[in-house]
Amino acid sequence: MSLKLQHGEIVVRLVRVRDAKALEALILGHRSWLRPWEATNPSGANSFDIKRMIRGLLRQADQMQGLPMVIEFKGELVGQLNVANILYGSVSSANIGYWISPEVAGKNITPISVALVTDYLFNIVGLHRVQIDIRPENAASLRVVEKLGFRFEGTKLAYIHINGDWRDHHSFALTAPEVEGGLLNRWLHDLIAKPKYPFRGSDI
């Protein structure tokens, strides 16, 4: 399976096993940046076997149950964007999660990447709904859904085991009819017409 989405110098593509070394360097090199938001195993040790993780995610991709992707900027790998829990039929939905290296935070790489993948899920995969769950304390990730106009739908208590404990998450969503002209097109149009979102170093 091959998948590559692009806008300017930003590329979102399916992860490859040979990305393991670069991903490991990013993850281990930015522990203080990533650790507060990382999913952890409540019943055992956490593994940094990146190759094994990638192979497991790619098996889900082969069955179209998920889309494990990496984000590139100017040809360099700078983050991940994972589509999980892809469901079809009467539910027709998926969840998106993401992280990006602090060196390129504040360049709107993450909202563009999320918009590219959301448009792909709506227009190519044919899903109806995309959801993003974010810890209330994660201000940078909350800015992404704010910029893109995802609707706040409520708070899930003790929803995901993060950084060693069960954490609450705010839930945000969009449906395909809300962005018929494309999420990326809508946001870029709004950004040009009324630049509400100046770039800030803390944004992702």
Backbone hydrogen bonds, N-H to C=O, Kabsch-Sander energy under -0.5 kcal/mol:
donor,donor_aa,acceptor,acceptor_aa,energy
5,L,12,V,-3.2
7,H,10,I,-2.5
10,I,7,H,-2.1
11,V,9,E,-0.5
11,V,72,E,-2.3
12,V,5,L,-3.1
13,R,70,V,-2.0
14,L,3,L,-2.1
15,V,68,P,-2.6
19,D,16,R,-2.2
20,A,17,V,-1.9
23,L,19,D,-2.7
24,E,20,A,-2.7
25,A,21,K,-2.2
26,L,22,A,-1.9
27,I,23,L,-2.9
28,L,24,E,-2.8
29,G,25,A,-1.5
30,H,26,L,-0.7
30,H,27,I,-0.7
31,R,28,L,-0.7
34,L,30,H,-2.1
35,R,31,R,-3.1
37,W,34,L,-2.0
38,E,34,L,-0.6
38,E,35,R,-1.2
40,T,161,H,-2.7
44,G,41,N,-1.1
50,I,48,F,-1.7
53,M,49,D,-2.1
54,I,50,I,-2.8
55,R,51,K,-2.5
56,G,52,R,-2.1
57,L,53,M,-2.3
58,L,54,I,-2.6
59,R,55,R,-1.6
60,Q,56,G,-1.3
61,A,57,L,-1.8
62,D,58,L,-2.2
63,Q,59,R,-1.0
64,M,61,A,-1.7
65,Q,60,Q,-3.0
66,G,60,Q,-0.8
67,L,83,V,-2.4
69,M,67,L,-0.6
69,M,81,L,-1.7
70,V,13,R,-2.8
71,I,79,G,-2.6
72,E,11,V,-3.2
73,F,76,E,-2.7
74,K,9,E,-2.0
76,E,73,F,-1.7
78,V,71,I,-3.1
79,G,71,I,-1.2
80,Q,99,W,-1.7
81,L,69,M,-2.3
82,N,97,G,-2.2
83,V,67,L,-2.1
84,A,82,N,-0.6
84,A,95,N,-2.8
86,I,65,Q,-2.3
87,L,85,N,-0.5
87,L,93,S,-2.9
91,V,88,Y,-1.3
92,S,88,Y,-0.8
93,S,87,L,-0.9
94,A,129,R,-1.1
95,N,84,A,-2.8
96,I,131,Q,-2.5
97,G,82,N,-2.2
99,W,80,Q,-2.1
101,S,78,V,-3.0
104,V,101,S,-1.4
105,A,102,P,-0.9
107,K,104,V,-1.1
110,T,204,I,-1.4
112,I,108,N,-1.4
113,S,109,I,-2.2
114,V,110,T,-2.9
115,A,111,P,-2.4
116,L,112,I,-2.5
117,V,113,S,-2.2
118,T,114,V,-2.6
119,D,115,A,-2.5
120,Y,116,L,-1.8
121,L,117,V,-2.6
122,F,118,T,-2.3
123,N,119,D,-3.1
124,I,120,Y,-2.2
125,V,120,Y,-2.2
126,G,121,L,-0.7
127,L,121,L,-2.8
128,H,92,S,-2.4
129,R,92,S,-1.8
130,V,174,L,-2.6
131,Q,94,A,-2.5
132,I,172,F,-2.7
134,I,170,H,-2.7
138,N,135,R,-1.9
139,A,137,E,-1.8
142,L,138,N,-2.1
143,R,139,A,-1.6
144,V,140,A,-0.9
145,V,141,S,-1.3
146,E,142,L,-1.9
147,K,143,R,-2.7
148,L,144,V,-2.0
149,G,145,V,-0.9
149,G,146,E,-0.6
150,F,145,V,-2.0
151,R,173,A,-2.6
153,E,171,S,-3.4
154,G,171,S,-0.7
156,K,169,H,-3.3
157,L,155,T,-0.6
159,Y,156,K,-0.7
159,Y,167,R,-1.7
160,I,167,R,-1.4
162,I,160,I,-0.8
162,I,165,D,-2.9
163,N,38,E,-2.4
165,D,162,I,-1.5
167,R,160,I,-2.7
169,H,156,K,-2.3
170,H,134,I,-3.6
171,S,154,G,-3.0
172,F,132,I,-2.5
173,A,151,R,-1.8
174,L,130,V,-2.0
176,A,128,H,-2.3
178,E,175,T,-1.5
179,V,175,T,-0.5
179,V,176,A,-1.6
180,E,177,P,-0.7
182,G,179,V,-2.0
186,R,182,G,-2.2
187,W,183,L,-2.5
188,L,184,L,-2.6
189,H,185,N,-2.2
190,D,186,R,-2.4
191,L,187,W,-2.7
192,I,188,L,-2.0
193,A,189,H,-2.7
194,K,190,D,-2.9
196,K,194,K,-2.3
203,D,200,R,-2.0
204,I,140,A,-0.7
